[in-house]
Amino acid sequence: MRLLRIPPLLVSASLAAAHMHLPFVPRPIQHTSLSRGNDRSFLKNRNYTNLTRKFTHAGFGVFFACLNQFLPHEIFVPGMAGVTGFSLVVELLRYRRGFGWMNAALHFFLGGALRKHEMEGKFTGSFYYFAGVTASAYLFPQTAATMGIMQLALADPSASYFGRATRHVYWSRIENGLLGIGRNKGLLGFLGGALFCFPFNYRVFKIAKWGANGIPGGQVALLSVSLMLGMAGALADLAVPTPALVMPPKVLGVPVPPFHVDDNFVVPIFSGWACTKIFQMVGWDDTLQLAKHIIF
């Protein structure tokens, strides 16, 4: 595991925000010709099964996992660091006076995939998504990072879907969780997310470049790794409480942006780390190369 170096663009954005000494006060969205007028009723809260958001989430995850697989590490990681830094700058500015056009643009391009709280003072999930992908690609070997990003793409939206579908099965609900961990999540959502990832993981590892000796541990190892990795992704999603833990408005008297614990950041990092540990447990090499096109 590499020591984490904070990309310069992220440092610059953070220092700029601190230098401004301005409280992060959400302002009403300044509607322009790009927006949908004064109607925000199309924005859904986190309790709504938003399939558009889930497909968008999965699509971006698969896209970034493929980029991590196909692009050299020295190109992908700095590129993602730049995307993450730009996203942070947008999040810090879009509620400031004169930058309402950023919210209007978000409405225009991502309206159906946004949630109400993301346009009412909170960061969108995209910043944490980009940051999680960047950190995973930086910290772990290529295959572990790719599979970690894939669990973000698949386990997160599927666990949410199955959790929402089984919300009336009360014995499976965690309610207040353990010290807030897993609050308002469900065990059936966790199982659904893990099982949803299983066939994909199985296919990817089955056709990986194993060499002449084949898969160490054979079919049993292949099944075990595929299932455990899916469970790792679903467990990371389960552990993040709903609603999210948010930083206080001020730290030591200094106003801070509303950063929060987000599953888009936690899932790829935890899954990538879990992948390296699972490989060690079954005796697989962490330099294992996936198939040229990952699934075929």
C-alpha beads as a LAMMPS data file, in Angstrom:
LAMMPS data file: protein, C-alpha beads

296 atoms
295 bonds

1 atom types
1 bond types

-500.0 500.0 xlo xhi
-500.0 500.0 ylo yhi
-500.0 500.0 zlo zhi

Masses

1 110.0

Atoms # bond

1 1 1 0.000 0.000 0.000
2 1 1 1.415 3.383 -0.999
3 1 1 1.567 6.411 1.259
4 1 1 -1.112 8.860 0.213
5 1 1 0.153 12.078 -1.374
6 1 1 -2.472 14.778 -1.629
7 1 1 -2.637 16.054 -5.239
8 1 1 -1.587 19.727 -5.551
9 1 1 -4.919 20.740 -7.100
10 1 1 -6.797 19.449 -4.058
11 1 1 -4.421 21.301 -1.737
12 1 1 -4.838 24.504 -3.717
13 1 1 -8.609 24.281 -3.629
14 1 1 -8.641 23.654 0.117
15 1 1 -6.220 26.510 0.845
16 1 1 -8.233 28.846 -1.338
17 1 1 -11.414 28.010 0.545
18 1 1 -9.683 28.548 3.886
19 1 1 -8.127 31.841 2.728
20 1 1 -11.530 33.229 1.808
21 1 1 -12.715 32.906 5.450
22 1 1 -16.292 32.784 4.216
23 1 1 -18.921 30.599 5.851
24 1 1 -20.368 27.990 3.535
25 1 1 -23.946 29.349 3.430
26 1 1 -26.188 27.686 0.841
27 1 1 -27.978 30.130 -1.408
28 1 1 -31.149 29.477 -3.389
29 1 1 -30.474 28.147 -6.863
30 1 1 -30.216 30.988 -9.333
31 1 1 -32.331 29.766 -12.214
32 1 1 -31.272 30.517 -15.770
33 1 1 -32.355 29.361 -19.178
34 1 1 -30.611 26.072 -18.451
35 1 1 -32.784 25.312 -15.432
36 1 1 -36.318 23.987 -15.243
37 1 1 -37.773 27.257 -14.043
38 1 1 -38.762 27.374 -10.400
39 1 1 -39.887 23.755 -10.341
40 1 1 -37.605 21.448 -8.360
41 1 1 -40.275 18.836 -7.786
42 1 1 -38.475 16.459 -10.134
43 1 1 -35.632 16.179 -7.602
44 1 1 -36.072 13.160 -5.347
45 1 1 -34.934 12.579 -1.779
46 1 1 -32.720 9.678 -0.696
47 1 1 -35.739 7.507 0.148
48 1 1 -36.861 7.370 -3.470
49 1 1 -35.827 4.489 -5.757
50 1 1 -34.151 6.637 -8.385
51 1 1 -33.250 4.226 -11.187
52 1 1 -31.800 7.016 -13.313
53 1 1 -29.320 7.800 -10.554
54 1 1 -28.454 4.127 -10.090
55 1 1 -27.786 3.520 -13.792
56 1 1 -25.739 6.718 -13.987
57 1 1 -23.773 5.610 -10.911
58 1 1 -23.081 2.164 -12.386
59 1 1 -22.167 3.551 -15.791
60 1 1 -19.571 5.958 -14.433
61 1 1 -18.094 3.208 -12.244
62 1 1 -17.676 0.810 -15.147
63 1 1 -16.203 3.632 -17.241
64 1 1 -13.598 4.574 -14.617
65 1 1 -12.740 0.929 -13.926
66 1 1 -12.075 0.416 -17.628
67 1 1 -9.939 3.554 -17.766
68 1 1 -7.929 2.332 -14.781
69 1 1 -7.417 -0.979 -16.560
70 1 1 -6.516 0.420 -19.956
71 1 1 -4.562 3.585 -19.135
72 1 1 -1.075 3.633 -17.588
73 1 1 -1.067 4.358 -13.853
74 1 1 0.988 7.531 -14.339
75 1 1 -1.724 8.924 -16.628
76 1 1 -4.913 7.738 -14.933
77 1 1 -4.138 8.810 -11.358
78 1 1 -3.058 12.411 -12.151
79 1 1 -6.001 12.716 -14.527
80 1 1 -8.453 11.601 -11.851
81 1 1 -6.768 13.879 -9.314
82 1 1 -7.423 16.782 -11.676
83 1 1 -11.068 15.773 -12.106
84 1 1 -11.447 15.484 -8.317
85 1 1 -9.844 18.863 -7.732
86 1 1 -12.062 20.533 -10.333
87 1 1 -15.125 18.905 -8.758
88 1 1 -14.124 20.257 -5.338
89 1 1 -13.724 23.771 -6.728
90 1 1 -17.194 23.552 -8.281
91 1 1 -18.702 22.334 -4.998
92 1 1 -17.063 25.178 -3.074
93 1 1 -18.200 27.833 -5.538
94 1 1 -21.643 26.810 -6.748
95 1 1 -23.500 28.317 -3.768
96 1 1 -21.497 31.556 -3.865
97 1 1 -22.963 34.727 -5.261
98 1 1 -22.406 34.904 -8.992
99 1 1 -21.945 31.160 -9.500
100 1 1 -25.586 30.093 -9.602
101 1 1 -25.082 29.137 -13.248
102 1 1 -23.182 26.077 -12.006
103 1 1 -26.316 24.789 -10.280
104 1 1 -28.338 25.543 -13.384
105 1 1 -25.884 23.508 -15.448
106 1 1 -26.130 20.605 -12.985
107 1 1 -29.917 20.742 -13.283
108 1 1 -29.699 20.697 -17.053
109 1 1 -27.267 17.795 -17.422
110 1 1 -27.948 15.673 -14.312
111 1 1 -31.370 16.779 -13.109
112 1 1 -32.901 13.303 -13.013
113 1 1 -29.929 11.842 -11.139
114 1 1 -29.684 14.539 -8.461
115 1 1 -31.197 14.467 -4.981
116 1 1 -32.849 17.379 -3.238
117 1 1 -30.239 17.673 -0.496
118 1 1 -27.504 17.959 -3.144
119 1 1 -29.077 21.194 -4.342
120 1 1 -29.897 22.520 -0.885
121 1 1 -26.476 23.003 0.672
122 1 1 -24.749 19.606 0.536
123 1 1 -22.029 18.403 -1.803
124 1 1 -23.118 16.143 -4.646
125 1 1 -21.955 12.536 -4.611
126 1 1 -19.743 13.155 -7.651
127 1 1 -16.919 14.740 -5.644
128 1 1 -16.716 11.742 -3.317
129 1 1 -17.077 9.384 -6.280
130 1 1 -14.090 10.921 -8.064
131 1 1 -12.073 11.082 -4.839
132 1 1 -12.785 7.410 -4.049
133 1 1 -11.765 6.277 -7.523
134 1 1 -8.598 8.379 -7.357
135 1 1 -7.557 7.102 -3.928
136 1 1 -8.267 3.478 -4.848
137 1 1 -6.218 3.694 -8.038
138 1 1 -3.354 5.372 -6.181
139 1 1 -3.231 3.085 -3.153
140 1 1 -3.679 -0.406 -4.587
141 1 1 -2.367 -2.598 -7.414
142 1 1 -4.166 -2.219 -10.715
143 1 1 -6.400 -5.297 -10.466
144 1 1 -7.389 -4.618 -6.841
145 1 1 -8.173 -0.993 -7.702
146 1 1 -10.193 -1.969 -10.769
147 1 1 -12.225 -4.491 -8.797
148 1 1 -12.715 -1.986 -5.978
149 1 1 -14.119 0.539 -8.454
150 1 1 -16.333 -2.170 -9.931
151 1 1 -17.810 -2.906 -6.506
152 1 1 -18.594 0.796 -6.245
153 1 1 -20.329 0.596 -9.617
154 1 1 -22.368 -2.526 -8.771
155 1 1 -22.643 -3.112 -5.012
156 1 1 -23.601 0.436 -4.063
157 1 1 -26.648 0.915 -6.329
158 1 1 -27.812 -2.715 -6.067
159 1 1 -27.611 -2.732 -2.256
160 1 1 -29.593 0.505 -2.231
161 1 1 -32.180 -0.959 -4.592
162 1 1 -32.666 -4.190 -2.647
163 1 1 -32.619 -2.331 0.651
164 1 1 -35.348 -0.031 -0.566
165 1 1 -37.364 -2.968 -1.955
166 1 1 -37.208 -4.813 1.409
167 1 1 -37.650 -1.793 3.684
168 1 1 -40.866 -3.276 5.097
169 1 1 -39.088 -6.442 6.301
170 1 1 -38.533 -4.954 9.734
171 1 1 -36.330 -7.686 11.198
172 1 1 -33.699 -6.901 8.561
173 1 1 -33.500 -3.188 9.348
174 1 1 -30.611 -1.869 11.442
175 1 1 -32.469 1.298 12.510
176 1 1 -30.029 3.370 14.627
177 1 1 -27.140 1.020 13.989
178 1 1 -24.063 0.527 16.158
179 1 1 -22.891 3.977 17.256
180 1 1 -24.530 5.272 14.084
181 1 1 -22.760 2.795 11.787
182 1 1 -25.214 1.352 9.293
183 1 1 -28.048 3.557 10.478
184 1 1 -31.236 3.103 8.423
185 1 1 -29.658 0.377 6.284
186 1 1 -30.852 -3.216 5.899
187 1 1 -29.268 -6.665 6.007
188 1 1 -31.291 -7.773 2.988
189 1 1 -29.926 -4.846 1.012
190 1 1 -26.431 -5.952 2.000
191 1 1 -27.100 -9.521 0.841
192 1 1 -28.693 -8.316 -2.379
193 1 1 -25.700 -6.117 -3.193
194 1 1 -23.211 -8.915 -2.458
195 1 1 -25.074 -11.464 -4.586
196 1 1 -25.521 -8.975 -7.419
197 1 1 -21.732 -8.540 -7.641
198 1 1 -20.987 -12.262 -7.384
199 1 1 -21.575 -13.352 -11.026
200 1 1 -19.647 -10.372 -12.368
201 1 1 -16.676 -11.031 -10.069
202 1 1 -16.772 -14.715 -10.952
203 1 1 -16.686 -13.998 -14.680
204 1 1 -13.847 -11.489 -14.384
205 1 1 -11.610 -13.763 -12.302
206 1 1 -12.442 -16.894 -14.290
207 1 1 -11.074 -15.453 -17.545
208 1 1 -8.150 -13.544 -15.990
209 1 1 -4.617 -14.246 -17.217
210 1 1 -3.678 -17.133 -14.933
211 1 1 -0.918 -18.700 -16.957
212 1 1 -0.157 -22.374 -17.489
213 1 1 -0.823 -23.490 -13.898
214 1 1 -4.397 -22.227 -13.819
215 1 1 -6.254 -20.782 -10.850
216 1 1 -4.553 -21.383 -7.463
217 1 1 -7.073 -23.180 -5.285
218 1 1 -9.260 -24.087 -8.238
219 1 1 -13.002 -23.623 -8.395
220 1 1 -13.437 -23.340 -4.631
221 1 1 -11.060 -20.390 -4.448
222 1 1 -12.690 -18.766 -7.457
223 1 1 -16.162 -18.988 -5.932
224 1 1 -14.941 -17.845 -2.513
225 1 1 -13.050 -14.808 -3.784
226 1 1 -15.934 -13.729 -6.022
227 1 1 -18.422 -13.887 -3.166
228 1 1 -16.162 -12.355 -0.496
229 1 1 -15.285 -9.401 -2.698
230 1 1 -18.961 -8.722 -3.377
231 1 1 -19.634 -8.921 0.346
232 1 1 -16.809 -6.458 1.005
233 1 1 -18.346 -3.894 -1.332
234 1 1 -21.814 -4.377 0.118
235 1 1 -20.449 -4.253 3.680
236 1 1 -18.738 -0.917 3.008
237 1 1 -22.025 0.460 1.704
238 1 1 -23.894 -0.975 4.696
239 1 1 -21.530 0.633 7.198
240 1 1 -22.081 4.197 5.973
241 1 1 -25.086 5.613 7.860
242 1 1 -28.122 7.295 6.332
243 1 1 -28.349 10.245 6.539
244 1 1 -24.598 10.742 6.372
245 1 1 -22.395 12.017 9.177
246 1 1 -21.623 15.660 8.356
247 1 1 -18.840 17.854 9.710
248 1 1 -19.932 20.666 12.026
249 1 1 -20.315 24.120 10.422
250 1 1 -17.210 25.330 12.259
251 1 1 -14.017 23.650 13.475
252 1 1 -12.029 25.627 16.072
253 1 1 -14.134 28.642 15.130
254 1 1 -13.266 28.377 11.425
255 1 1 -16.155 27.807 8.967
256 1 1 -15.696 24.606 6.956
257 1 1 -17.518 23.167 3.929
258 1 1 -20.139 20.489 4.620
259 1 1 -17.938 17.445 4.064
260 1 1 -19.568 14.183 5.048
261 1 1 -18.895 10.442 5.191
262 1 1 -19.984 9.208 1.772
263 1 1 -20.261 5.632 0.517
264 1 1 -18.937 6.723 -2.887
265 1 1 -15.615 7.363 -1.164
266 1 1 -15.655 4.456 1.299
267 1 1 -16.741 1.606 -0.994
268 1 1 -13.915 1.616 -3.606
269 1 1 -11.193 2.086 -1.009
270 1 1 -12.464 -0.597 1.352
271 1 1 -13.166 -2.972 -1.548
272 1 1 -9.715 -2.428 -3.063
273 1 1 -8.090 -3.067 0.308
274 1 1 -10.275 -6.142 0.860
275 1 1 -9.294 -7.459 -2.569
276 1 1 -5.590 -7.387 -1.642
277 1 1 -6.280 -9.206 1.640
278 1 1 -8.521 -11.815 0.005
279 1 1 -5.837 -12.484 -2.602
280 1 1 -3.298 -13.026 0.184
281 1 1 -5.648 -15.361 2.013
282 1 1 -6.158 -17.677 -0.972
283 1 1 -2.611 -17.393 -2.289
284 1 1 -3.310 -15.311 -5.393
285 1 1 -0.691 -12.892 -6.708
286 1 1 -1.717 -9.249 -6.423
287 1 1 -0.059 -8.643 -9.814
288 1 1 -2.730 -10.812 -11.461
289 1 1 -3.723 -9.330 -14.796
290 1 1 -7.351 -9.298 -15.897
291 1 1 -8.502 -10.195 -19.390
292 1 1 -7.907 -7.602 -22.100
293 1 1 -11.522 -6.392 -21.980
294 1 1 -12.099 -7.364 -18.335
295 1 1 -15.182 -9.551 -18.908
296 1 1 -14.309 -11.068 -22.300

Bonds

1 1 1 2
2 1 2 3
3 1 3 4
4 1 4 5
5 1 5 6
6 1 6 7
7 1 7 8
8 1 8 9
9 1 9 10
10 1 10 11
11 1 11 12
12 1 12 13
13 1 13 14
14 1 14 15
15 1 15 16
16 1 16 17
17 1 17 18
18 1 18 19
19 1 19 20
20 1 20 21
21 1 21 22
22 1 22 23
23 1 23 24
24 1 24 25
25 1 25 26
26 1 26 27
27 1 27 28
28 1 28 29
29 1 29 30
30 1 30 31
31 1 31 32
32 1 32 33
33 1 33 34
34 1 34 35
35 1 35 36
36 1 36 37
37 1 37 38
38 1 38 39
39 1 39 40
40 1 40 41
41 1 41 42
42 1 42 43
43 1 43 44
44 1 44 45
45 1 45 46
46 1 46 47
47 1 47 48
48 1 48 49
49 1 49 50
50 1 50 51
51 1 51 52
52 1 52 53
53 1 53 54
54 1 54 55
55 1 55 56
56 1 56 57
57 1 57 58
58 1 58 59
59 1 59 60
60 1 60 61
61 1 61 62
62 1 62 63
63 1 63 64
64 1 64 65
65 1 65 66
66 1 66 67
67 1 67 68
68 1 68 69
69 1 69 70
70 1 70 71
71 1 71 72
72 1 72 73
73 1 73 74
74 1 74 75
75 1 75 76
76 1 76 77
77 1 77 78
78 1 78 79
79 1 79 80
80 1 80 81
81 1 81 82
82 1 82 83
83 1 83 84
84 1 84 85
85 1 85 86
86 1 86 87
87 1 87 88
88 1 88 89
89 1 89 90
90 1 90 91
91 1 91 92
92 1 92 93
93 1 93 94
94 1 94 95
95 1 95 96
96 1 96 97
97 1 97 98
98 1 98 99
99 1 99 100
100 1 100 101
101 1 101 102
102 1 102 103
103 1 103 104
104 1 104 105
105 1 105 106
106 1 106 107
107 1 107 108
108 1 108 109
109 1 109 110
110 1 110 111
111 1 111 112
112 1 112 113
113 1 113 114
114 1 114 115
115 1 115 116
116 1 116 117
117 1 117 118
118 1 118 119
119 1 119 120
120 1 120 121
121 1 121 122
122 1 122 123
123 1 123 124
124 1 124 125
125 1 125 126
126 1 126 127
127 1 127 128
128 1 128 129
129 1 129 130
130 1 130 131
131 1 131 132
132 1 132 133
133 1 133 134
134 1 134 135
135 1 135 136
136 1 136 137
137 1 137 138
138 1 138 139
139 1 139 140
140 1 140 141
141 1 141 142
142 1 142 143
143 1 143 144
144 1 144 145
145 1 145 146
146 1 146 147
147 1 147 148
148 1 148 149
149 1 149 150
150 1 150 151
151 1 151 152
152 1 152 153
153 1 153 154
154 1 154 155
155 1 155 156
156 1 156 157
157 1 157 158
158 1 158 159
159 1 159 160
160 1 160 161
161 1 161 162
162 1 162 163
163 1 163 164
164 1 164 165
165 1 165 166
166 1 166 167
167 1 167 168
168 1 168 169
169 1 169 170
170 1 170 171
171 1 171 172
172 1 172 173
173 1 173 174
174 1 174 175
175 1 175 176
176 1 176 177
177 1 177 178
178 1 178 179
179 1 179 180
180 1 180 181
181 1 181 182
182 1 182 183
183 1 183 184
184 1 184 185
185 1 185 186
186 1 186 187
187 1 187 188
188 1 188 189
189 1 189 190
190 1 190 191
191 1 191 192
192 1 192 193
193 1 193 194
194 1 194 195
195 1 195 196
196 1 196 197
197 1 197 198
198 1 198 199
199 1 199 200
200 1 200 201
201 1 201 202
202 1 202 203
203 1 203 204
204 1 204 205
205 1 205 206
206 1 206 207
207 1 207 208
208 1 208 209
209 1 209 210
210 1 210 211
211 1 211 212
212 1 212 213
213 1 213 214
214 1 214 215
215 1 215 216
216 1 216 217
217 1 217 218
218 1 218 219
219 1 219 220
220 1 220 221
221 1 221 222
222 1 222 223
223 1 223 224
224 1 224 225
225 1 225 226
226 1 226 227
227 1 227 228
228 1 228 229
229 1 229 230
230 1 230 231
231 1 231 232
232 1 232 233
233 1 233 234
234 1 234 235
235 1 235 236
236 1 236 237
237 1 237 238
238 1 238 239
239 1 239 240
240 1 240 241
241 1 241 242
242 1 242 243
243 1 243 244
244 1 244 245
245 1 245 246
246 1 246 247
247 1 247 248
248 1 248 249
249 1 249 250
250 1 250 251
251 1 251 252
252 1 252 253
253 1 253 254
254 1 254 255
255 1 255 256
256 1 256 257
257 1 257 258
258 1 258 259
259 1 259 260
260 1 260 261
261 1 261 262
262 1 262 263
263 1 263 264
264 1 264 265
265 1 265 266
266 1 266 267
267 1 267 268
268 1 268 269
269 1 269 270
270 1 270 271
271 1 271 272
272 1 272 273
273 1 273 274
274 1 274 275
275 1 275 276
276 1 276 277
277 1 277 278
278 1 278 279
279 1 279 280
280 1 280 281
281 1 281 282
282 1 282 283
283 1 283 284
284 1 284 285
285 1 285 286
286 1 286 287
287 1 287 288
288 1 288 289
289 1 289 290
290 1 290 291
291 1 291 292
292 1 292 293
293 1 293 294
294 1 294 295
295 1 295 296
